[in-house]
Amino acid sequence: MADTVENARNTPDLGQPWAELGLAEDEYSRIRKILGRRPTGGELAMYSVMWSEHCSYKSSKIYLKKFGALPQETPRGPLMAGIGDNAGVVDIGHGLAVTFKAESHNHPSYVEPHQGAATGVGGIVRDIMAMGARPIGVMNALAFGPLNAPDTARVLPGVVSGVGDYGNCLGLPTIGGQTLFDPTYYGNPLVNALCVGVLRHEDLQFAKASGIGNLVVLFGAATGGDGIGGASILASESFESEGESKRPSVQVGDPFMEKLLIECTLELFNAGVCEALQDFGAAGISCATSELASAGDGGMHVELDLVPLRDPNLAPEEILMSESQERMAAVVTPANLERFMEICEHWDVAATVIGEVTDGDRLLVDWHGERIVDVDPHTVAHDSPELHMPVARPDWIDPLNADHANNLPRSNDGSELARQVTALAVSSNLCDRSWITDQYDRFVRGNTVLAQPEDAGMIRVDEESGLGIALSLDANPRYTMLNPYLGAQLALSESYRNVAVAGATPVAVTDCLNYGSPYDPNVMWQFSETILGLVDGCRNLEVPVTGGNVSLHNRTGDRSIRPTPLVGMLGIIDDVTTRIPASFAHPGDAVLLLGETRLELGGSAWEDVIHDGHLGGMPPMPKLAAEKALAAVMAAAAGEGLLSSAHDLSEGGLSQALVEACLDGRVGVSLTLPEGEPSVMLFSETPARALVSLPGTAYQRFTALCAEHRVPVARLGEVLDSGEIEVQGLFTLDLDELRTAWEAPIPAAMEV
């Protein structure tokens, strides 16, 4: 028998499992004060999932408000939707807009790697659908423990197959991403997924339940016991590898159902029969109903027993908490209901009227005729506690910064430099990712212009004009560990630069902020410094934050992950035929280094690989004005067709950029390093730099362009029709041997 509102009034002292549902005692007391009584079981379920860290951002929202102070304007005009909506929406011209967002599915992907990762992709795709857009591409950023660790061999293949299977079955190209390996992710992998969609301006949708008498329709898959208390609970508690109480059922995805849901939803939009739409993500029906109602101009009445179930034995509290996938909620006028149902039937998508928009401001839920929920939806969706967690600068940060990588021994012997270039190339964070990326379809739908291993993914969105968008996802937890303010700006800079070197103009940001326990004052200091870094960086680069995700409680035992702020950058390119690939292409092309190189080895791949995991000093200093100047040069060069290739310099510095440009382009290079210490020129990770190649006929115009924008340029050498990387006076590397070693690490680890 369901716990009714009347019974809750009559039994004020009845014990309730608020602690087991992740609520603190003061939060439970606050719920009682809001309601003027104890909550029913259904109300307790709703508040527990909606007030969880994962859904309410109660520990982080005081910092996230700073993003709202940024100008809500891109280089192409004001944002059409931003923070607070399901996803950010950017005007890209020609009457078209792009919506994009990144989210995490970390903890479910540790419990059940395949389904955790798959449903992470499914969830972010539905966020994009909810804005009225057709999803056109996905990306992912993954982080695992050491490559050769036993649990990595369990988690990585499952995550990759989950991402690949779901995206491939949806017919969405996976156009880019990142994979990191670090000991702190052992037992707590990161699975961050991004989706991008395109829509016409007039098709933009918002999740607002308006119009008294309008109907609430649930359509898509039936509700099951999978995912009860899934992401909302898993991502809101300290996660231990043992203990079933921390392992609720992970959602089970059905990509074929999601594909039908996509096409059905798009036809519903085109038919004009939706007044509003909301996806079902973390917190399930609790989230969809409370958010729709709180954003609208009335209340909502729902009959929970009308919800189609896969498991008829589910209690009403379980139905409210279930995070079963492939479900959406729509608000439909009675006049449009028949057409709405016809379209759903055409696509074989089940649809059921479960309620209506009502006068007043209450969310009312009945179960077999009895009232089990009577709440103000705003208190559920938006009035979670705002936790001011203790913040303390770590006492270990000064000794860490003092142990500077710039002071580690450096060799300038040619044979030793050759060994170090190879060692970096075959290290777990720089070796070939084909074992992973080959499981993803990069070219389905036929509009992919650039994809892995390019610096940015690029998709054509308008066949007539050639208009396209570029995307990049970047994080560097080593930098952020040394200095979270600078590390956040460096992640932002790299993502900005990756889009720019492809020939696109960076215009807007989404983020996915992955951190340890909010109860650790050191973690909250890292988080607060990250937000400040991103706010200052975005203001200087003139790109707004359109939305994103925060994932806390990423730790195993008492060990938190390294702070991992992932930055996704959206760029616009007016004609994708002017794109610039990353790898060398034509023997005889001149090879140039753009930007200034300094002694900046703190947090570098060289420090990590050559000095046995050492981490110390300060990361490179961001150079935001130089990033903007470099981007201006790249956009102009792309428009004039001056460059054959452009590759950003980031992790691994010039050394790794040369290796990747040669191996991916299947050509060689001969060069002379600029004046300075060879080890610094090869391995420094100074930002705002790029490696480009171009024909001799474009050399004078391009160098004039660099001078105009005050971008330093140095000629290194030329592309060769050979199988070698030759650094004059120092060493020569055989590319066939290097390729064999570069391709081996991940397949070898996964075979074991």
ZIPEVEN-V22166 format. One record per residue. N is the residue number from 1. RES is the residue in three letters. SS is DSSP state (H for helix, E for strand, C for the rest). PSI is psi in radians with two decimals (none if undefined). OMEGA is omega as a letter, one per 30 degrees, with the letter a starting at -180 (NA if undefined). Layout:
# ZIPEVEN-V22166
n;res;ss;psi;omega
N;RES;SS;PSI;OMEGA
N;RES;SS;PSI;OMEGA
This chain:
# ZIPEVEN-V22166
n;res;ss;psi;omega
1;MET;C;2.30;a
2;ALA;C;2.57;l
3;ASP;C;2.02;a
4;THR;C;2.88;l
5;VAL;H;-0.73;l
6;GLU;H;-0.74;l
7;ASN;H;-0.63;l
8;ALA;H;-0.63;l
9;ARG;H;-0.60;a
10;ASN;H;-0.23;a
11;THR;C;1.14;a
12;PRO;C;-0.42;a
13;ASP;C;0.14;l
14;LEU;C;2.25;l
15;GLY;C;2.49;a
16;GLN;C;2.61;a
17;PRO;C;0.88;a
18;TRP;C;-0.65;a
19;ALA;C;-0.70;l
20;GLU;C;-0.45;l
21;LEU;C;0.14;l
22;GLY;C;0.12;l
23;LEU;C;2.52;l
24;ALA;C;2.82;a
25;GLU;H;-0.73;a
26;ASP;H;-0.49;l
27;GLU;H;-0.72;l
28;TYR;H;-0.71;l
29;SER;H;-0.66;l
30;ARG;H;-0.69;l
31;ILE;H;-0.77;l
32;ARG;H;-0.68;l
33;LYS;H;-0.73;l
34;ILE;H;-0.77;a
35;LEU;H;-0.37;a
36;GLY;C;0.32;a
37;ARG;C;3.09;l
38;ARG;C;2.66;l
39;PRO;C;2.67;l
40;THR;C;2.99;l
41;GLY;H;-0.67;l
42;GLY;H;-0.73;l
43;GLU;H;-0.70;l
44;LEU;H;-0.69;l
45;ALA;H;-0.79;a
46;MET;H;-0.88;a
47;TYR;H;-0.66;a
48;SER;H;-0.73;a
49;VAL;H;-0.65;a
50;MET;H;-0.43;l
51;TRP;C;0.11;l
52;SER;C;2.78;l
53;GLU;H;-0.71;a
54;HIS;H;-0.67;a
55;CYS;H;-0.57;a
56;SER;H;-0.28;a
57;TYR;C;0.66;a
58;LYS;C;-0.47;l
59;SER;C;-0.27;a
60;SER;C;-0.28;a
61;LYS;H;-0.45;l
62;ILE;H;-0.49;l
63;TYR;H;-0.66;a
64;LEU;H;-0.41;l
65;LYS;H;-0.42;a
66;LYS;H;-0.51;l
67;PHE;H;-0.59;a
68;GLY;H;-0.33;l
69;ALA;C;-0.19;l
70;LEU;C;2.62;l
71;PRO;C;2.27;a
72;GLN;C;0.94;a
73;GLU;E;2.31;l
74;THR;E;2.96;l
75;PRO;C;-0.24;l
76;ARG;C;0.07;l
77;GLY;E;3.13;a
78;PRO;E;2.66;l
79;LEU;C;2.47;l
80;MET;C;-0.41;l
81;ALA;E;2.65;a
82;GLY;C;-2.51;a
83;ILE;C;2.29;a
84;GLY;C;-0.36;l
85;ASP;C;2.97;a
86;ASN;C;-0.58;l
87;ALA;C;2.72;l
88;GLY;E;2.59;a
89;VAL;E;2.26;a
90;VAL;E;2.28;l
91;ASP;E;2.20;l
92;ILE;E;0.13;l
93;GLY;E;2.98;l
94;HIS;C;0.44;a
95;GLY;C;0.15;a
96;LEU;E;2.70;l
97;ALA;E;2.74;l
98;VAL;E;2.39;l
99;THR;E;2.40;a
100;PHE;E;2.66;a
101;LYS;E;2.64;l
102;ALA;E;2.54;l
103;GLU;E;2.86;a
104;SER;E;2.67;l
105;HIS;C;0.96;a
106;ASN;H;-1.01;a
107;HIS;H;-0.75;l
108;PRO;H;-0.50;a
109;SER;H;-0.27;l
110;TYR;H;-0.72;a
111;VAL;H;-0.84;a
112;GLU;C;1.57;a
113;PRO;H;-0.82;a
114;HIS;H;-0.95;a
115;GLN;H;-0.61;l
116;GLY;H;-0.79;l
117;ALA;H;-0.74;a
118;ALA;H;-0.80;a
119;THR;H;-0.38;l
120;GLY;H;-0.74;l
121;VAL;H;-0.80;a
122;GLY;H;-0.70;a
123;GLY;H;-0.75;a
124;ILE;H;-0.53;l
125;VAL;H;-0.71;a
126;ARG;H;-0.55;l
127;ASP;H;-0.71;l
128;ILE;H;-0.73;l
129;MET;H;-0.67;a
130;ALA;C;-0.31;l
131;MET;C;0.00;a
132;GLY;C;0.25;a
133;ALA;C;2.72;l
134;ARG;E;2.13;l
135;PRO;E;2.36;a
136;ILE;E;-0.14;l
137;GLY;E;2.76;l
138;VAL;E;2.76;l
139;MET;E;2.92;l
140;ASN;E;2.65;l
141;ALA;E;2.09;a
142;LEU;E;2.60;l
143;ALA;E;2.34;a
144;PHE;E;2.98;l
145;GLY;C;-3.00;l
146;PRO;C;2.48;a
147;LEU;C;-0.69;a
148;ASN;C;0.16;l
149;ALA;C;2.54;a
150;PRO;H;-0.76;a
151;ASP;H;-0.41;l
152;THR;H;-0.63;l
153;ALA;H;-0.36;l
154;ARG;H;-0.80;a
155;VAL;H;-0.81;a
156;LEU;H;-0.89;a
157;PRO;H;-0.66;l
158;GLY;H;-0.75;l
159;VAL;H;-0.82;a
160;VAL;H;-0.73;l
161;SER;H;-0.63;l
162;GLY;H;-0.81;l
163;VAL;H;-0.84;a
164;GLY;H;-0.85;a
165;ASP;H;-0.78;a
166;TYR;H;-0.85;l
167;GLY;H;-0.74;a
168;ASN;H;-0.74;a
169;CYS;H;-0.53;l
170;LEU;H;-0.25;a
171;GLY;C;0.59;l
172;LEU;C;2.23;l
173;PRO;E;2.41;l
174;THR;E;1.86;a
175;ILE;E;-0.07;l
176;GLY;E;-3.09;l
177;GLY;E;-2.77;a
178;GLN;E;2.52;l
179;THR;E;2.16;a
180;LEU;E;2.65;l
181;PHE;E;2.27;a
182;ASP;C;2.49;a
183;PRO;H;-0.49;a
184;THR;H;-0.24;l
185;TYR;H;0.02;l
186;TYR;C;2.09;a
187;GLY;C;-0.11;l
188;ASN;C;1.28;l
189;PRO;C;2.78;l
190;LEU;E;2.29;l
191;VAL;E;1.71;l
192;ASN;E;2.23;a
193;ALA;E;2.47;l
194;LEU;E;2.48;l
195;CYS;E;2.57;l
196;VAL;E;2.46;l
197;GLY;E;2.86;a
198;VAL;E;2.52;l
199;LEU;E;2.79;l
200;ARG;E;2.64;a
201;HIS;H;-0.75;a
202;GLU;H;-0.18;a
203;ASP;H;0.01;a
204;LEU;C;2.30;a
205;GLN;C;2.59;l
206;PHE;C;2.61;a
207;ALA;C;1.43;a
208;LYS;C;2.09;a
209;ALA;C;1.68;a
210;SER;C;2.78;l
211;GLY;C;1.66;a
212;ILE;C;2.30;a
213;GLY;C;-0.22;l
214;ASN;C;2.66;a
215;LEU;E;2.55;l
216;VAL;E;2.07;a
217;VAL;E;2.20;l
218;LEU;E;2.19;l
219;PHE;E;2.63;a
220;GLY;E;-2.53;a
221;ALA;C;2.77;l
222;ALA;C;2.82;a
223;THR;E;2.28;a
224;GLY;C;-3.06;a
225;GLY;C;-0.16;l
226;ASP;C;2.44;l
227;GLY;C;0.22;l
228;ILE;C;2.05;a
229;GLY;C;0.55;a
230;GLY;C;-1.83;a
231;ALA;H;-0.64;a
232;SER;H;-0.58;l
233;ILE;H;-0.79;a
234;LEU;H;-0.69;a
235;ALA;C;0.16;a
236;SER;C;0.11;l
237;GLU;C;2.78;l
238;SER;C;2.23;a
239;PHE;C;2.04;l
240;GLU;C;2.60;a
241;SER;C;-0.43;l
242;GLU;C;2.82;l
243;GLY;C;1.86;a
244;GLU;H;-0.39;a
245;SER;H;-0.38;l
246;LYS;H;0.19;a
247;ARG;C;1.19;l
248;PRO;C;2.95;a
249;SER;C;2.20;l
250;VAL;C;2.48;a
251;GLN;C;2.62;l
252;VAL;C;2.16;a
253;GLY;C;2.64;l
254;ASP;C;1.59;a
255;PRO;H;-0.50;l
256;PHE;H;-0.64;l
257;MET;H;-0.71;l
258;GLU;H;-0.65;l
259;LYS;H;-0.76;l
260;LEU;H;-0.68;a
261;LEU;H;-0.69;l
262;ILE;H;-0.93;a
263;GLU;H;-0.68;l
264;CYS;H;-0.80;a
265;THR;H;-0.74;l
266;LEU;H;-0.66;l
267;GLU;H;-0.62;l
268;LEU;H;-0.74;l
269;PHE;H;-0.86;a
270;ASN;H;-0.56;l
271;ALA;H;-0.17;l
272;GLY;C;0.57;a
273;VAL;C;0.16;l
274;CYS;C;2.23;l
275;GLU;C;-0.52;l
276;ALA;E;2.79;a
277;LEU;E;2.50;l
278;GLN;E;2.33;l
279;ASP;E;2.83;l
280;PHE;C;1.93;l
281;GLY;C;-2.40;l
282;ALA;C;2.41;a
283;ALA;C;-0.04;l
284;GLY;H;-2.30;a
285;ILE;H;-0.59;l
286;SER;H;-0.76;a
287;CYS;H;-0.88;a
288;ALA;H;-0.79;a
289;THR;H;-0.78;a
290;SER;H;-0.66;l
291;GLU;H;-0.73;l
292;LEU;H;-0.80;a
293;ALA;H;-0.73;a
294;SER;H;-0.49;a
295;ALA;H;-0.18;a
296;GLY;C;-2.86;a
297;ASP;C;0.36;l
298;GLY;C;-2.84;l
299;GLY;E;-2.88;a
300;MET;E;2.43;l
301;HIS;E;2.21;a
302;VAL;E;2.36;l
303;GLU;E;1.76;a
304;LEU;H;-0.51;a
305;ASP;H;-0.15;l
306;LEU;H;-0.20;a
307;VAL;C;2.15;l
308;PRO;C;2.32;a
309;LEU;E;2.49;l
310;ARG;C;-0.45;l
311;ASP;C;1.85;a
312;PRO;C;-0.16;a
313;ASN;C;0.05;a
314;LEU;C;2.36;l
315;ALA;C;2.76;a
316;PRO;H;-0.64;l
317;GLU;H;-0.66;l
318;GLU;H;-0.65;l
319;ILE;H;-0.72;a
320;LEU;H;-0.54;a
321;MET;H;-0.30;a
322;SER;C;2.39;l
323;GLU;C;0.57;l
324;SER;C;2.53;a
325;GLN;C;3.09;l
326;GLU;C;0.78;l
327;ARG;E;2.55;l
328;MET;E;2.75;l
329;ALA;E;2.37;l
330;ALA;E;2.62;l
331;VAL;E;2.18;a
332;VAL;E;2.38;l
333;THR;C;2.61;l
334;PRO;H;-0.61;a
335;ALA;H;-0.48;a
336;ASN;H;-0.05;a
337;LEU;H;-0.77;a
338;GLU;H;-0.80;l
339;ARG;H;-0.67;l
340;PHE;H;-0.84;a
341;MET;H;-0.62;l
342;GLU;H;-0.75;a
343;ILE;H;-0.75;l
344;CYS;H;-0.73;l
345;GLU;H;-0.67;l
346;HIS;H;-0.68;a
347;TRP;C;0.13;a
348;ASP;C;0.70;l
349;VAL;C;2.09;a
350;ALA;C;2.43;l
351;ALA;E;2.38;a
352;THR;E;2.28;l
353;VAL;E;2.13;a
354;ILE;E;-0.06;a
355;GLY;E;-2.90;a
356;GLU;E;2.80;l
357;VAL;E;2.34;a
358;THR;E;2.88;l
359;ASP;C;2.66;l
360;GLY;C;-2.85;a
361;ASP;C;0.53;a
362;ARG;C;2.56;l
363;LEU;E;2.00;a
364;LEU;E;2.25;l
365;VAL;E;2.22;l
366;ASP;E;2.65;l
367;TRP;E;1.91;a
368;HIS;C;0.82;l
369;GLY;C;-0.07;a
370;GLU;E;2.42;a
371;ARG;E;2.04;l
372;ILE;E;-0.22;l
373;VAL;E;2.26;l
374;ASP;E;1.63;a
375;VAL;E;2.78;l
376;ASP;C;2.02;a
377;PRO;H;-0.47;l
378;HIS;H;-0.61;l
379;THR;H;-0.51;l
380;VAL;H;-0.83;a
381;ALA;H;-0.46;a
382;HIS;C;-0.24;a
383;ASP;C;0.53;l
384;SER;C;2.73;l
385;PRO;C;2.56;l
386;GLU;C;1.78;a
387;LEU;C;2.19;l
388;HIS;C;1.46;a
389;MET;C;2.58;l
390;PRO;C;2.44;a
391;VAL;C;2.25;l
392;ALA;C;2.27;l
393;ARG;C;2.25;a
394;PRO;C;2.47;l
395;ASP;C;-0.22;l
396;TRP;C;-0.10;a
397;ILE;H;-0.66;a
398;ASP;H;-0.83;l
399;PRO;H;-0.62;l
400;LEU;H;-0.79;a
401;ASN;H;-0.50;a
402;ALA;H;-0.45;a
403;ASP;C;1.17;a
404;HIS;C;2.35;l
405;ALA;H;-0.43;l
406;ASN;H;-0.36;a
407;ASN;H;-0.02;l
408;LEU;C;2.69;a
409;PRO;C;2.35;l
410;ARG;C;2.33;l
411;SER;C;2.47;l
412;ASN;C;0.30;l
413;ASP;C;2.34;a
414;GLY;H;-0.84;a
415;SER;H;-0.62;l
416;GLU;H;-0.66;l
417;LEU;H;-0.69;l
418;ALA;H;-0.74;l
419;ARG;H;-0.70;a
420;GLN;H;-0.68;l
421;VAL;H;-0.78;l
422;THR;H;-0.74;a
423;ALA;H;-0.73;l
424;LEU;H;-0.77;a
425;ALA;H;-0.57;a
426;VAL;C;0.07;l
427;SER;C;2.77;a
428;SER;C;-0.54;a
429;ASN;C;-0.11;a
430;LEU;C;-0.12;a
431;CYS;C;3.01;a
432;ASP;C;2.34;l
433;ARG;C;0.20;a
434;SER;H;-0.57;l
435;TRP;H;-0.60;l
436;ILE;H;-0.96;a
437;THR;H;-0.42;l
438;ASP;C;-0.22;l
439;GLN;C;-0.11;l
440;TYR;C;2.44;l
441;ASP;C;2.03;a
442;ARG;C;-0.27;a
443;PHE;C;0.08;l
444;VAL;C;2.59;a
445;ARG;C;-0.27;l
446;GLY;C;0.17;a
447;ASN;C;0.09;l
448;THR;E;2.23;a
449;VAL;E;-0.72;l
450;LEU;E;2.49;l
451;ALA;C;3.09;a
452;GLN;C;2.40;g
453;PRO;C;0.48;l
454;GLU;C;2.83;l
455;ASP;C;-0.59;l
456;ALA;C;2.64;l
457;GLY;E;2.58;a
458;MET;E;2.39;a
459;ILE;E;2.35;l
460;ARG;E;2.29;a
461;VAL;C;-0.22;l
462;ASP;C;1.96;a
463;GLU;C;-0.58;a
464;GLU;C;-0.90;a
465;SER;C;-0.37;a
466;GLY;C;0.10;l
467;LEU;C;2.38;a
468;GLY;E;3.01;l
469;ILE;E;2.62;l
470;ALA;E;2.61;a
471;LEU;E;2.53;l
472;SER;E;2.59;l
473;LEU;E;2.21;a
474;ASP;E;2.48;l
475;ALA;C;2.59;l
476;ASN;C;1.60;a
477;PRO;H;-0.39;l
478;ARG;H;-0.78;l
479;TYR;H;-0.80;a
480;THR;H;-0.52;l
481;MET;H;-0.67;a
482;LEU;H;-0.67;a
483;ASN;C;1.79;a
484;PRO;H;-0.55;l
485;TYR;H;-0.90;a
486;LEU;H;-0.66;a
487;GLY;H;-0.69;l
488;ALA;H;-0.72;l
489;GLN;H;-0.55;l
490;LEU;H;-0.66;l
491;ALA;H;-0.76;l
492;LEU;H;-0.77;a
493;SER;H;-0.75;a
494;GLU;H;-0.73;l
495;SER;H;-0.72;l
496;TYR;H;-0.81;a
497;ARG;H;-0.69;a
498;ASN;H;-0.69;l
499;VAL;H;-0.71;a
500;ALA;H;-0.75;a
501;VAL;H;-0.30;l
502;ALA;C;-0.13;l
503;GLY;C;0.07;a
504;ALA;C;2.83;l
505;THR;E;2.03;l
506;PRO;E;2.34;a
507;VAL;E;-0.44;a
508;ALA;E;2.79;a
509;VAL;E;2.48;l
510;THR;E;2.76;a
511;ASP;E;2.83;l
512;CYS;E;1.88;a
513;LEU;E;1.92;a
514;ASN;E;2.07;a
515;TYR;C;3.02;a
516;GLY;C;-2.58;a
517;SER;C;2.29;l
518;PRO;C;-0.23;l
519;TYR;C;-0.12;l
520;ASP;C;1.99;a
521;PRO;H;-0.54;l
522;ASN;H;-0.69;l
523;VAL;H;-0.75;a
524;MET;H;-0.51;l
525;TRP;H;-0.79;l
526;GLN;H;-0.76;a
527;PHE;H;-0.81;a
528;SER;H;-0.66;l
529;GLU;H;-0.64;l
530;THR;H;-0.81;a
531;ILE;H;-0.78;l
532;LEU;H;-0.74;l
533;GLY;H;-0.76;a
534;LEU;H;-0.72;l
535;VAL;H;-0.85;a
536;ASP;H;-0.69;a
537;GLY;H;-0.78;l
538;CYS;H;-0.65;l
539;ARG;H;-0.73;a
540;ASN;H;-0.65;l
541;LEU;H;-0.14;l
542;GLU;C;0.82;l
543;VAL;C;2.22;a
544;PRO;E;2.71;l
545;VAL;E;2.11;a
546;THR;E;-0.19;a
547;GLY;E;-3.05;a
548;GLY;E;-2.56;a
549;ASN;E;2.55;l
550;VAL;E;2.29;l
551;SER;E;1.96;l
552;LEU;C;-3.12;a
553;HIS;C;0.48;l
554;ASN;C;1.59;l
555;ARG;E;2.79;l
556;THR;E;2.05;a
557;GLY;C;-2.22;l
558;ASP;C;0.11;a
559;ARG;E;2.00;l
560;SER;E;2.71;l
561;ILE;C;2.82;l
562;ARG;C;2.47;a
563;PRO;C;2.23;a
564;THR;E;1.41;l
565;PRO;E;1.98;l
566;LEU;E;2.28;a
567;VAL;E;2.17;l
568;GLY;E;2.25;a
569;MET;E;2.30;l
570;LEU;E;2.32;l
571;GLY;E;2.74;l
572;ILE;E;2.37;l
573;ILE;E;2.22;a
574;ASP;C;-0.47;l
575;ASP;C;1.94;a
576;VAL;H;-0.27;l
577;THR;H;-0.22;l
578;THR;H;0.10;a
579;ARG;C;2.77;l
580;ILE;C;2.02;l
581;PRO;C;2.89;a
582;ALA;C;-0.39;a
583;SER;C;2.66;l
584;PHE;C;2.54;a
585;ALA;C;-0.63;a
586;HIS;C;2.02;l
587;PRO;C;2.41;a
588;GLY;C;-0.31;l
589;ASP;C;2.51;l
590;ALA;E;2.55;l
591;VAL;E;2.17;a
592;LEU;E;2.58;l
593;LEU;E;2.16;l
594;LEU;E;2.40;l
595;GLY;C;2.94;a
596;GLU;C;2.36;l
597;THR;C;2.25;l
598;ARG;C;2.94;l
599;LEU;C;1.62;a
600;GLU;C;1.56;a
601;LEU;C;-0.05;l
602;GLY;C;2.22;a
603;GLY;C;0.12;a
604;SER;C;2.83;l
605;ALA;H;-0.63;l
606;TRP;H;-0.81;l
607;GLU;H;-0.77;a
608;ASP;H;-0.85;a
609;VAL;H;-0.81;a
610;ILE;H;-0.43;a
611;HIS;C;0.69;l
612;ASP;C;0.89;l
613;GLY;C;0.19;l
614;HIS;C;2.49;l
615;LEU;C;2.08;a
616;GLY;C;2.85;l
617;GLY;C;-2.67;l
618;MET;C;2.58;l
619;PRO;C;2.99;l
620;PRO;C;2.65;l
621;MET;C;2.21;l
622;PRO;C;2.59;a
623;LYS;C;1.32;a
624;LEU;H;-0.69;l
625;ALA;H;-0.68;l
626;ALA;H;-0.60;l
627;GLU;H;-0.74;l
628;LYS;H;-0.70;l
629;ALA;H;-0.75;l
630;LEU;H;-0.74;l
631;ALA;H;-0.66;l
632;ALA;H;-0.71;l
633;VAL;H;-0.79;a
634;MET;H;-0.70;l
635;ALA;H;-0.76;l
636;ALA;H;-0.73;a
637;ALA;H;-0.67;l
638;ALA;H;-0.79;a
639;GLY;H;-0.57;a
640;GLU;H;-0.04;l
641;GLY;C;0.66;a
642;LEU;C;-0.50;a
643;LEU;C;2.51;l
644;SER;C;-0.57;a
645;SER;E;2.77;l
646;ALA;E;2.26;a
647;HIS;E;2.24;l
648;ASP;E;2.69;l
649;LEU;C;2.10;l
650;SER;C;-2.02;a
651;GLU;C;2.19;a
652;GLY;C;-0.14;l
653;GLY;H;-2.64;a
654;LEU;H;-0.62;a
655;SER;H;-0.93;a
656;GLN;H;-0.61;l
657;ALA;H;-0.72;l
658;LEU;H;-0.79;a
659;VAL;H;-0.86;a
660;GLU;H;-0.68;l
661;ALA;H;-0.60;l
662;CYS;H;-0.83;a
663;LEU;H;-0.73;l
664;ASP;H;-0.56;l
665;GLY;H;-0.20;l
666;ARG;C;0.73;l
667;VAL;C;2.94;l
668;GLY;E;-3.09;l
669;VAL;E;2.52;l
670;SER;E;2.27;a
671;LEU;E;2.81;l
672;THR;C;2.22;a
673;LEU;C;2.56;l
674;PRO;C;2.90;l
675;GLU;C;2.48;a
676;GLY;C;3.11;a
677;GLU;C;2.14;a
678;PRO;H;-0.71;a
679;SER;H;-0.62;l
680;VAL;H;-0.77;l
681;MET;H;-0.61;a
682;LEU;H;-0.69;a
683;PHE;H;-0.18;l
684;SER;C;2.58;a
685;GLU;C;0.60;l
686;THR;C;2.27;a
687;PRO;C;-3.04;l
688;ALA;C;0.68;l
689;ARG;C;2.70;l
690;ALA;E;2.66;l
691;LEU;E;2.12;a
692;VAL;E;2.74;l
693;SER;E;2.62;a
694;LEU;E;2.71;l
695;PRO;C;2.74;a
696;GLY;H;-0.55;a
697;THR;H;-0.37;a
698;ALA;H;-0.08;a
699;TYR;H;-0.87;a
700;GLN;H;-0.78;a
701;ARG;H;-0.72;a
702;PHE;H;-0.78;l
703;THR;H;-0.55;l
704;ALA;H;-0.67;l
705;LEU;H;-0.76;l
706;CYS;H;-0.75;l
707;ALA;H;-0.68;l
708;GLU;H;-0.66;a
709;HIS;C;0.13;l
710;ARG;C;0.75;l
711;VAL;C;2.03;l
712;PRO;C;2.47;a
713;VAL;E;2.36;l
714;ALA;E;2.29;l
715;ARG;E;2.21;a
716;LEU;E;-0.71;a
717;GLY;E;-2.46;a
718;GLU;E;2.78;l
719;VAL;E;2.41;a
720;LEU;E;2.60;l
721;ASP;C;1.18;a
722;SER;C;3.09;a
723;GLY;C;0.70;a
724;GLU;E;2.63;l
725;ILE;E;1.98;a
726;GLU;E;2.02;l
727;VAL;E;1.88;a
728;GLN;C;2.28;l
729;GLY;C;-0.01;a
730;LEU;C;-1.00;a
731;PHE;E;2.89;l
732;THR;E;2.35;l
733;LEU;E;2.34;l
734;ASP;E;2.14;a
735;LEU;H;-0.55;l
736;ASP;H;-0.78;l
737;GLU;H;-0.72;a
738;LEU;H;-0.72;l
739;ARG;H;-0.78;a
740;THR;H;-0.77;a
741;ALA;H;-0.67;a
742;TRP;H;-0.62;a
743;GLU;H;-0.26;a
744;ALA;H;-0.65;a
745;PRO;H;-0.88;a
746;ILE;H;-0.81;l
747;PRO;H;-0.71;a
748;ALA;H;-0.75;a
749;ALA;H;-0.66;a
750;MET;H;-0.53;l
751;GLU;H;-0.66;l
752;VAL;C;none;NA
